[in-house]
């Protein structure tokens, strides 16, 4: 599984976290939401997109795999 790791300097300070803590509350919430989504992101399938619309076959594969994951939980 993937982890989100923040840089910490030799003094134990975390500049990215400090930067985020100085942002307005609404911006902090947006960043936290993006980070949460990154932690929960599941890669189900990959293919080379060749048109605007995803082919039905590719969507079906991803949906089937997502169902498999959900059945395991």
PDB file of N, CA, C and O in Angstrom:
ATOM      1  N   UNK A   1       0.844  -1.177   0.000  1.00  0.00           N
ATOM      2  CA  UNK A   1       0.000   0.000   0.000  1.00  0.00           C
ATOM      3  C   UNK A   1       0.886   1.237   0.000  1.00  0.00           C
ATOM      4  O   UNK A   1       2.013   1.187   0.494  1.00  0.00           O
ATOM      5  N   UNK A   2       0.409   2.316  -0.531  1.00  0.00           N
ATOM      6  CA  UNK A   2       1.155   3.566  -0.625  1.00  0.00           C
ATOM      7  C   UNK A   2       0.968   4.385   0.636  1.00  0.00           C
ATOM      8  O   UNK A   2      -0.100   4.368   1.248  1.00  0.00           O
ATOM      9  N   UNK A   3       2.002   5.094   1.017  1.00  0.00           N
ATOM     10  CA  UNK A   3       1.944   6.014   2.143  1.00  0.00           C
ATOM     11  C   UNK A   3       2.316   7.400   1.662  1.00  0.00           C
ATOM     12  O   UNK A   3       3.113   7.554   0.737  1.00  0.00           O
ATOM     13  N   UNK A   4       1.746   8.392   2.283  1.00  0.00           N
ATOM     14  CA  UNK A   4       2.134   9.773   2.013  1.00  0.00           C
ATOM     15  C   UNK A   4       3.176  10.144   3.051  1.00  0.00           C
ATOM     16  O   UNK A   4       2.926  10.057   4.253  1.00  0.00           O
ATOM     17  N   UNK A   5       4.336  10.556   2.587  1.00  0.00           N
ATOM     18  CA  UNK A   5       5.447  10.885   3.483  1.00  0.00           C
ATOM     19  C   UNK A   5       5.787  12.356   3.307  1.00  0.00           C
ATOM     20  O   UNK A   5       5.989  12.825   2.187  1.00  0.00           O
ATOM     21  N   UNK A   6       5.847  13.076   4.411  1.00  0.00           N
ATOM     22  CA  UNK A   6       6.230  14.482   4.396  1.00  0.00           C
ATOM     23  C   UNK A   6       7.714  14.604   4.725  1.00  0.00           C
ATOM     24  O   UNK A   6       8.233  13.889   5.582  1.00  0.00           O
ATOM     25  N   UNK A   7       8.380  15.506   4.043  1.00  0.00           N
ATOM     26  CA  UNK A   7       9.789  15.790   4.319  1.00  0.00           C
ATOM     27  C   UNK A   7       9.937  16.346   5.734  1.00  0.00           C
ATOM     28  O   UNK A   7       9.180  17.222   6.151  1.00  0.00           O
ATOM     29  N   UNK A   8      10.916  15.826   6.460  1.00  0.00           N
ATOM     30  CA  UNK A   8      11.272  16.317   7.789  1.00  0.00           C
ATOM     31  C   UNK A   8      12.767  16.583   7.774  1.00  0.00           C
ATOM     32  O   UNK A   8      13.552  15.712   7.400  1.00  0.00           O
ATOM     33  N   UNK A   9      13.167  17.799   8.184  1.00  0.00           N
ATOM     34  CA  UNK A   9      14.587  18.145   8.139  1.00  0.00           C
ATOM     35  C   UNK A   9      15.341  17.581   9.338  1.00  0.00           C
ATOM     36  O   UNK A   9      14.752  16.912  10.187  1.00  0.00           O
ATOM     37  N   UNK A  10      16.638  17.849   9.406  1.00  0.00           N
ATOM     38  CA  UNK A  10      17.494  17.288  10.459  1.00  0.00           C
ATOM     39  C   UNK A  10      17.138  17.793  11.854  1.00  0.00           C
ATOM     40  O   UNK A  10      17.557  17.202  12.850  1.00  0.00           O
ATOM     41  N   UNK A  11      16.375  18.875  11.937  1.00  0.00           N
ATOM     42  CA  UNK A  11      15.943  19.398  13.243  1.00  0.00           C
ATOM     43  C   UNK A  11      14.579  18.862  13.644  1.00  0.00           C
ATOM     44  O   UNK A  11      14.057  19.196  14.707  1.00  0.00           O
ATOM     45  N   UNK A  12      14.012  18.033  12.789  1.00  0.00           N
ATOM     46  CA  UNK A  12      12.694  17.468  13.087  1.00  0.00           C
ATOM     47  C   UNK A  12      11.540  18.343  12.620  1.00  0.00           C
ATOM     48  O   UNK A  12      10.384  18.065  12.939  1.00  0.00           O
ATOM     49  N   UNK A  13      11.841  19.395  11.870  1.00  0.00           N
ATOM     50  CA  UNK A  13      10.791  20.280  11.367  1.00  0.00           C
ATOM     51  C   UNK A  13      10.254  19.750  10.044  1.00  0.00           C
ATOM     52  O   UNK A  13      10.981  19.127   9.270  1.00  0.00           O
ATOM     53  N   UNK A  14       8.983  20.002   9.798  1.00  0.00           N
ATOM     54  CA  UNK A  14       8.319  19.543   8.590  1.00  0.00           C
ATOM     55  C   UNK A  14       7.795  20.768   7.826  1.00  0.00           C
ATOM     56  O   UNK A  14       6.654  21.181   8.033  1.00  0.00           O
ATOM     57  N   UNK A  15       8.627  21.352   6.942  1.00  0.00           N
ATOM     58  CA  UNK A  15       8.210  22.557   6.219  1.00  0.00           C
ATOM     59  C   UNK A  15       6.890  22.421   5.456  1.00  0.00           C
ATOM     60  O   UNK A  15       6.098  23.363   5.473  1.00  0.00           O
ATOM     61  N   UNK A  16       6.612  21.290   4.785  1.00  0.00           N
ATOM     62  CA  UNK A  16       5.324  21.204   4.093  1.00  0.00           C
ATOM     63  C   UNK A  16       4.131  21.286   5.049  1.00  0.00           C
ATOM     64  O   UNK A  16       3.135  21.946   4.754  1.00  0.00           O
ATOM     65  N   UNK A  17       4.240  20.624   6.174  1.00  0.00           N
ATOM     66  CA  UNK A  17       3.149  20.654   7.160  1.00  0.00           C
ATOM     67  C   UNK A  17       3.011  22.059   7.748  1.00  0.00           C
ATOM     68  O   UNK A  17       1.900  22.556   7.929  1.00  0.00           O
ATOM     69  N   UNK A  18       4.145  22.692   8.042  1.00  0.00           N
ATOM     70  CA  UNK A  18       4.108  24.055   8.574  1.00  0.00           C
ATOM     71  C   UNK A  18       3.454  25.009   7.572  1.00  0.00           C
ATOM     72  O   UNK A  18       2.661  25.871   7.951  1.00  0.00           O
ATOM     73  N   UNK A  19       3.794  24.845   6.290  1.00  0.00           N
ATOM     74  CA  UNK A  19       3.181  25.666   5.245  1.00  0.00           C
ATOM     75  C   UNK A  19       1.667  25.477   5.239  1.00  0.00           C
ATOM     76  O   UNK A  19       0.912  26.448   5.196  1.00  0.00           O
ATOM     77  N   UNK A  20       1.232  24.225   5.281  1.00  0.00           N
ATOM     78  CA  UNK A  20      -0.205  23.952   5.249  1.00  0.00           C
ATOM     79  C   UNK A  20      -0.921  24.524   6.467  1.00  0.00           C
ATOM     80  O   UNK A  20      -2.044  25.016   6.358  1.00  0.00           O
ATOM     81  N   UNK A  21      -0.275  24.459   7.619  1.00  0.00           N
ATOM     82  CA  UNK A  21      -0.896  24.972   8.838  1.00  0.00           C
ATOM     83  C   UNK A  21      -1.057  26.482   8.823  1.00  0.00           C
ATOM     84  O   UNK A  21      -1.880  27.021   9.563  1.00  0.00           O
ATOM     85  N   UNK A  22      -0.278  27.180   7.987  1.00  0.00           N
ATOM     86  CA  UNK A  22      -0.375  28.630   7.885  1.00  0.00           C
ATOM     87  C   UNK A  22      -1.436  29.083   6.884  1.00  0.00           C
ATOM     88  O   UNK A  22      -1.762  30.269   6.823  1.00  0.00           O
ATOM     89  N   UNK A  23      -1.972  28.157   6.106  1.00  0.00           N
ATOM     90  CA  UNK A  23      -2.986  28.500   5.110  1.00  0.00           C
ATOM     91  C   UNK A  23      -4.331  28.772   5.779  1.00  0.00           C
ATOM     92  O   UNK A  23      -4.571  28.329   6.903  1.00  0.00           O
ATOM     93  N   UNK A  24      -5.203  29.497   5.090  1.00  0.00           N
ATOM     94  CA  UNK A  24      -6.564  29.671   5.610  1.00  0.00           C
ATOM     95  C   UNK A  24      -7.239  28.312   5.800  1.00  0.00           C
ATOM     96  O   UNK A  24      -6.907  27.344   5.116  1.00  0.00           O
ATOM     97  N   UNK A  25      -8.169  28.250   6.715  1.00  0.00           N
ATOM     98  CA  UNK A  25      -8.822  26.996   7.091  1.00  0.00           C
ATOM     99  C   UNK A  25      -9.432  26.281   5.876  1.00  0.00           C
ATOM    100  O   UNK A  25      -9.324  25.060   5.769  1.00  0.00           O
ATOM    101  N   UNK A  26     -10.054  27.007   4.982  1.00  0.00           N
ATOM    102  CA  UNK A  26     -10.680  26.385   3.811  1.00  0.00           C
ATOM    103  C   UNK A  26      -9.629  25.736   2.905  1.00  0.00           C
ATOM    104  O   UNK A  26      -9.863  24.655   2.365  1.00  0.00           O
ATOM    105  N   UNK A  27      -8.486  26.380   2.738  1.00  0.00           N
ATOM    106  CA  UNK A  27      -7.422  25.795   1.920  1.00  0.00           C
ATOM    107  C   UNK A  27      -6.836  24.563   2.597  1.00  0.00           C
ATOM    108  O   UNK A  27      -6.498  23.585   1.931  1.00  0.00           O
ATOM    109  N   UNK A  28      -6.717  24.609   3.918  1.00  0.00           N
ATOM    110  CA  UNK A  28      -6.231  23.437   4.653  1.00  0.00           C
ATOM    111  C   UNK A  28      -7.180  22.257   4.444  1.00  0.00           C
ATOM    112  O   UNK A  28      -6.739  21.123   4.255  1.00  0.00           O
ATOM    113  N   UNK A  29      -8.473  22.528   4.480  1.00  0.00           N
ATOM    114  CA  UNK A  29      -9.472  21.473   4.298  1.00  0.00           C
ATOM    115  C   UNK A  29      -9.356  20.861   2.907  1.00  0.00           C
ATOM    116  O   UNK A  29      -9.464  19.645   2.756  1.00  0.00           O
ATOM    117  N   UNK A  30      -9.136  21.693   1.889  1.00  0.00           N
ATOM    118  CA  UNK A  30      -8.991  21.185   0.525  1.00  0.00           C
ATOM    119  C   UNK A  30      -7.778  20.265   0.418  1.00  0.00           C
ATOM    120  O   UNK A  30      -7.848  19.202  -0.199  1.00  0.00           O
ATOM    121  N   UNK A  31      -6.670  20.681   1.022  1.00  0.00           N
ATOM    122  CA  UNK A  31      -5.450  19.861   0.974  1.00  0.00           C
ATOM    123  C   UNK A  31      -5.655  18.544   1.716  1.00  0.00           C
ATOM    124  O   UNK A  31      -5.264  17.484   1.226  1.00  0.00           O
ATOM    125  N   UNK A  32      -6.267  18.610   2.897  1.00  0.00           N
ATOM    126  CA  UNK A  32      -6.524  17.378   3.652  1.00  0.00           C
ATOM    127  C   UNK A  32      -7.395  16.417   2.847  1.00  0.00           C
ATOM    128  O   UNK A  32      -7.181  15.205   2.865  1.00  0.00           O
ATOM    129  N   UNK A  33      -8.381  16.975   2.140  1.00  0.00           N
ATOM    130  CA  UNK A  33      -9.263  16.130   1.340  1.00  0.00           C
ATOM    131  C   UNK A  33      -8.493  15.457   0.201  1.00  0.00           C
ATOM    132  O   UNK A  33      -8.686  14.270  -0.062  1.00  0.00           O
ATOM    133  N   UNK A  34      -7.627  16.208  -0.469  1.00  0.00           N
ATOM    134  CA  UNK A  34      -6.818  15.633  -1.550  1.00  0.00           C
ATOM    135  C   UNK A  34      -5.899  14.540  -1.002  1.00  0.00           C
ATOM    136  O   UNK A  34      -5.761  13.482  -1.616  1.00  0.00           O
ATOM    137  N   UNK A  35      -5.281  14.786   0.133  1.00  0.00           N
ATOM    138  CA  UNK A  35      -4.390  13.791   0.730  1.00  0.00           C
ATOM    139  C   UNK A  35      -5.170  12.544   1.139  1.00  0.00           C
ATOM    140  O   UNK A  35      -4.686  11.424   0.974  1.00  0.00           O
ATOM    141  N   UNK A  36      -6.367  12.735   1.667  1.00  0.00           N
ATOM    142  CA  UNK A  36      -7.205  11.590   2.043  1.00  0.00           C
ATOM    143  C   UNK A  36      -7.550  10.767   0.800  1.00  0.00           C
ATOM    144  O   UNK A  36      -7.500   9.537   0.828  1.00  0.00           O
ATOM    145  N   UNK A  37      -7.899  11.449  -0.280  1.00  0.00           N
ATOM    146  CA  UNK A  37      -8.212  10.744  -1.520  1.00  0.00           C
ATOM    147  C   UNK A  37      -7.004   9.973  -2.039  1.00  0.00           C
ATOM    148  O   UNK A  37      -7.147   8.858  -2.541  1.00  0.00           O
ATOM    149  N   UNK A  38      -5.827  10.558  -1.920  1.00  0.00           N
ATOM    150  CA  UNK A  38      -4.616   9.860  -2.359  1.00  0.00           C
ATOM    151  C   UNK A  38      -4.392   8.588  -1.546  1.00  0.00           C
ATOM    152  O   UNK A  38      -3.976   7.564  -2.088  1.00  0.00           O
ATOM    153  N   UNK A  39      -4.668   8.657  -0.255  1.00  0.00           N
ATOM    154  CA  UNK A  39      -4.477   7.480   0.589  1.00  0.00           C
ATOM    155  C   UNK A  39      -5.484   6.391   0.254  1.00  0.00           C
ATOM    156  O   UNK A  39      -5.189   5.204   0.392  1.00  0.00           O
ATOM    157  N   UNK A  40      -6.676   6.793  -0.187  1.00  0.00           N
ATOM    158  CA  UNK A  40      -7.737   5.831  -0.464  1.00  0.00           C
ATOM    159  C   UNK A  40      -7.787   5.412  -1.925  1.00  0.00           C
ATOM    160  O   UNK A  40      -8.616   4.586  -2.307  1.00  0.00           O
ATOM    161  N   UNK A  41      -6.911   5.970  -2.738  1.00  0.00           N
ATOM    162  CA  UNK A  41      -6.960   5.697  -4.186  1.00  0.00           C
ATOM    163  C   UNK A  41      -6.609   4.253  -4.481  1.00  0.00           C
ATOM    164  O   UNK A  41      -5.625   3.721  -3.967  1.00  0.00           O
ATOM    165  N   UNK A  42      -7.420   3.626  -5.308  1.00  0.00           N
ATOM    166  CA  UNK A  42      -7.206   2.243  -5.697  1.00  0.00           C
ATOM    167  C   UNK A  42      -7.026   2.199  -7.207  1.00  0.00           C
ATOM    168  O   UNK A  42      -7.889   2.663  -7.952  1.00  0.00           O
ATOM    169  N   UNK A  43      -5.923   1.651  -7.652  1.00  0.00           N
ATOM    170  CA  UNK A  43      -5.696   1.505  -9.087  1.00  0.00           C
ATOM    171  C   UNK A  43      -6.246   0.144  -9.485  1.00  0.00           C
ATOM    172  O   UNK A  43      -5.750  -0.898  -9.056  1.00  0.00           O
ATOM    173  N   UNK A  44      -7.267   0.177 -10.303  1.00  0.00           N
ATOM    174  CA  UNK A  44      -7.969  -1.043 -10.677  1.00  0.00           C
ATOM    175  C   UNK A  44      -7.546  -1.599 -12.022  1.00  0.00           C
ATOM    176  O   UNK A  44      -7.567  -2.811 -12.234  1.00  0.00           O
ATOM    177  N   UNK A  45      -7.163  -0.715 -12.929  1.00  0.00           N
ATOM    178  CA  UNK A  45      -6.955  -1.162 -14.310  1.00  0.00           C
ATOM    179  C   UNK A  45      -6.148  -0.106 -15.041  1.00  0.00           C
ATOM    180  O   UNK A  45      -6.148   1.060 -14.646  1.00  0.00           O
ATOM    181  N   UNK A  46      -5.482  -0.492 -16.069  1.00  0.00           N
ATOM    182  CA  UNK A  46      -4.754   0.457 -16.885  1.00  0.00           C
ATOM    183  C   UNK A  46      -4.928   0.113 -18.356  1.00  0.00           C
ATOM    184  O   UNK A  46      -4.978  -1.059 -18.730  1.00  0.00           O
ATOM    185  N   UNK A  47      -5.018   1.122 -19.166  1.00  0.00           N
ATOM    186  CA  UNK A  47      -5.095   0.936 -20.610  1.00  0.00           C
ATOM    187  C   UNK A  47      -4.676   2.227 -21.279  1.00  0.00           C
ATOM    188  O   UNK A  47      -4.658   3.281 -20.643  1.00  0.00           O
ATOM    189  N   UNK A  48      -4.343   2.157 -22.537  1.00  0.00           N
ATOM    190  CA  UNK A  48      -3.942   3.335 -23.294  1.00  0.00           C
ATOM    191  C   UNK A  48      -5.184   3.939 -23.938  1.00  0.00           C
ATOM    192  O   UNK A  48      -5.804   3.328 -24.810  1.00  0.00           O
ATOM    193  N   UNK A  49      -5.536   5.131 -23.504  1.00  0.00           N
ATOM    194  CA  UNK A  49      -6.729   5.803 -24.007  1.00  0.00           C
ATOM    195  C   UNK A  49      -6.458   6.342 -25.412  1.00  0.00           C
ATOM    196  O   UNK A  49      -5.463   7.029 -25.643  1.00  0.00           O
ATOM    197  N   UNK A  50      -7.355   6.022 -26.341  1.00  0.00           N
ATOM    198  CA  UNK A  50      -7.166   6.445 -27.717  1.00  0.00           C
ATOM    199  C   UNK A  50      -8.319   7.289 -28.254  1.00  0.00           C
ATOM    200  O   UNK A  50      -8.322   7.679 -29.421  1.00  0.00           O
ATOM    201  N   UNK A  51      -9.303   7.568 -27.388  1.00  0.00           N
ATOM    202  CA  UNK A  51     -10.419   8.417 -27.792  1.00  0.00           C
ATOM    203  C   UNK A  51     -10.935   9.156 -26.572  1.00  0.00           C
ATOM    204  O   UNK A  51     -10.474   8.908 -25.458  1.00  0.00           O
ATOM    205  N   UNK A  52     -11.881  10.058 -26.765  1.00  0.00           N
ATOM    206  CA  UNK A  52     -12.435  10.836 -25.658  1.00  0.00           C
ATOM    207  C   UNK A  52     -13.171   9.946 -24.668  1.00  0.00           C
ATOM    208  O   UNK A  52     -13.073  10.150 -23.458  1.00  0.00           O
ATOM    209  N   UNK A  53     -13.903   8.969 -25.169  1.00  0.00           N
ATOM    210  CA  UNK A  53     -14.728   8.103 -24.332  1.00  0.00           C
ATOM    211  C   UNK A  53     -13.977   6.819 -23.987  1.00  0.00           C
ATOM    212  O   UNK A  53     -13.360   6.195 -24.850  1.00  0.00           O
ATOM    213  N   UNK A  54     -14.037   6.441 -22.728  1.00  0.00           N
ATOM    214  CA  UNK A  54     -13.439   5.177 -22.315  1.00  0.00           C
ATOM    215  C   UNK A  54     -14.262   4.031 -22.903  1.00  0.00           C
ATOM    216  O   UNK A  54     -15.490   4.052 -22.824  1.00  0.00           O
ATOM    217  N   UNK A  55     -13.604   3.041 -23.487  1.00  0.00           N
ATOM    218  CA  UNK A  55     -14.325   1.899 -24.049  1.00  0.00           C
ATOM    219  C   UNK A  55     -15.093   1.142 -22.969  1.00  0.00           C
ATOM    220  O   UNK A  55     -14.618   0.999 -21.842  1.00  0.00           O
ATOM    221  N   UNK A  56     -16.273   0.665 -23.319  1.00  0.00           N
ATOM    222  CA  UNK A  56     -17.117  -0.070 -22.365  1.00  0.00           C
ATOM    223  C   UNK A  56     -16.371  -1.248 -21.761  1.00  0.00           C
ATOM    224  O   UNK A  56     -16.514  -1.526 -20.570  1.00  0.00           O
ATOM    225  N   UNK A  57     -15.584  -1.939 -22.558  1.00  0.00           N
ATOM    226  CA  UNK A  57     -14.834  -3.100 -22.074  1.00  0.00           C
ATOM    227  C   UNK A  57     -13.898  -2.700 -20.926  1.00  0.00           C
ATOM    228  O   UNK A  57     -13.796  -3.417 -19.930  1.00  0.00           O
ATOM    229  N   UNK A  58     -13.223  -1.567 -21.064  1.00  0.00           N
ATOM    230  CA  UNK A  58     -12.281  -1.117 -20.037  1.00  0.00           C
ATOM    231  C   UNK A  58     -13.018  -0.735 -18.754  1.00  0.00           C
ATOM    232  O   UNK A  58     -12.544  -1.015 -17.653  1.00  0.00           O
ATOM    233  N   UNK A  59     -14.163  -0.105 -18.899  1.00  0.00           N
ATOM    234  CA  UNK A  59     -14.982   0.266 -17.735  1.00  0.00           C
ATOM    235  C   UNK A  59     -15.476  -0.992 -17.030  1.00  0.00           C
ATOM    236  O   UNK A  59     -15.468  -1.065 -15.801  1.00  0.00           O
ATOM    237  N   UNK A  60     -15.904  -1.976 -17.804  1.00  0.00           N
ATOM    238  CA  UNK A  60     -16.398  -3.223 -17.220  1.00  0.00           C
ATOM    239  C   UNK A  60     -15.312  -3.932 -16.422  1.00  0.00           C
ATOM    240  O   UNK A  60     -15.584  -4.457 -15.343  1.00  0.00           O
ATOM    241  N   UNK A  61     -14.098  -3.955 -16.933  1.00  0.00           N
ATOM    242  CA  UNK A  61     -12.984  -4.586 -16.217  1.00  0.00           C
ATOM    243  C   UNK A  61     -12.770  -3.886 -14.870  1.00  0.00           C
ATOM    244  O   UNK A  61     -12.660  -4.539 -13.832  1.00  0.00           O
ATOM    245  N   UNK A  62     -12.713  -2.567 -14.901  1.00  0.00           N
ATOM    246  CA  UNK A  62     -12.496  -1.806 -13.656  1.00  0.00           C
ATOM    247  C   UNK A  62     -13.639  -2.026 -12.669  1.00  0.00           C
ATOM    248  O   UNK A  62     -13.406  -2.192 -11.472  1.00  0.00           O
ATOM    249  N   UNK A  63     -14.862  -2.026 -13.167  1.00  0.00           N
ATOM    250  CA  UNK A  63     -16.025  -2.228 -12.285  1.00  0.00           C
ATOM    251  C   UNK A  63     -16.004  -3.626 -11.667  1.00  0.00           C
ATOM    252  O   UNK A  63     -16.315  -3.788 -10.487  1.00  0.00           O
ATOM    253  N   UNK A  64     -15.640  -4.633 -12.462  1.00  0.00           N
ATOM    254  CA  UNK A  64     -15.571  -6.001 -11.952  1.00  0.00           C
ATOM    255  C   UNK A  64     -14.507  -6.107 -10.854  1.00  0.00           C
ATOM    256  O   UNK A  64     -14.724  -6.748  -9.826  1.00  0.00           O
ATOM    257  N   UNK A  65     -13.375  -5.481 -11.083  1.00  0.00           N
ATOM    258  CA  UNK A  65     -12.301  -5.528 -10.084  1.00  0.00           C
ATOM    259  C   UNK A  65     -12.685  -4.783  -8.816  1.00  0.00           C
ATOM    260  O   UNK A  65     -12.350  -5.215  -7.713  1.00  0.00           O
ATOM    261  N   UNK A  66     -13.389  -3.663  -8.969  1.00  0.00           N
ATOM    262  CA  UNK A  66     -13.850  -2.923  -7.785  1.00  0.00           C
ATOM    263  C   UNK A  66     -14.831  -3.786  -6.994  1.00  0.00           C
ATOM    264  O   UNK A  66     -14.784  -3.813  -5.764  1.00  0.00           O
ATOM    265  N   UNK A  67     -15.720  -4.489  -7.697  1.00  0.00           N
ATOM    266  CA  UNK A  67     -16.663  -5.372  -7.005  1.00  0.00           C
ATOM    267  C   UNK A  67     -15.925  -6.474  -6.260  1.00  0.00           C
ATOM    268  O   UNK A  67     -16.298  -6.823  -5.140  1.00  0.00           O
ATOM    269  N   UNK A  68     -14.879  -7.025  -6.872  1.00  0.00           N
ATOM    270  CA  UNK A  68     -14.078  -8.049  -6.204  1.00  0.00           C
ATOM    271  C   UNK A  68     -13.490  -7.523  -4.902  1.00  0.00           C
ATOM    272  O   UNK A  68     -13.505  -8.215  -3.883  1.00  0.00           O
ATOM    273  N   UNK A  69     -12.974  -6.300  -4.938  1.00  0.00           N
ATOM    274  CA  UNK A  69     -12.416  -5.684  -3.735  1.00  0.00           C
ATOM    275  C   UNK A  69     -13.488  -5.479  -2.672  1.00  0.00           C
ATOM    276  O   UNK A  69     -13.266  -5.746  -1.491  1.00  0.00           O
ATOM    277  N   UNK A  70     -14.650  -5.004  -3.105  1.00  0.00           N
ATOM    278  CA  UNK A  70     -15.734  -4.740  -2.160  1.00  0.00           C
ATOM    279  C   UNK A  70     -16.221  -6.030  -1.526  1.00  0.00           C
ATOM    280  O   UNK A  70     -16.575  -6.039  -0.347  1.00  0.00           O
ATOM    281  N   UNK A  71     -16.247  -7.129  -2.287  1.00  0.00           N
ATOM    282  CA  UNK A  71     -16.682  -8.422  -1.761  1.00  0.00           C
ATOM    283  C   UNK A  71     -15.728  -8.950  -0.698  1.00  0.00           C
ATOM    284  O   UNK A  71     -16.137  -9.688   0.198  1.00  0.00           O
ATOM    285  N   UNK A  72     -14.447  -8.568  -0.798  1.00  0.00           N
ATOM    286  CA  UNK A  72     -13.447  -9.024   0.174  1.00  0.00           C
ATOM    287  C   UNK A  72     -13.561  -8.306   1.510  1.00  0.00           C
ATOM    288  O   UNK A  72     -13.121  -8.823   2.536  1.00  0.00           O
ATOM    289  N   UNK A  73     -14.141  -7.132   1.498  1.00  0.00           N
ATOM    290  CA  UNK A  73     -14.211  -6.302   2.721  1.00  0.00           C
ATOM    291  C   UNK A  73     -15.330  -6.710   3.612  1.00  0.00           C
ATOM    292  O   UNK A  73     -15.523  -6.116   4.673  1.00  0.00           O
TER     293      UNK A  73
END
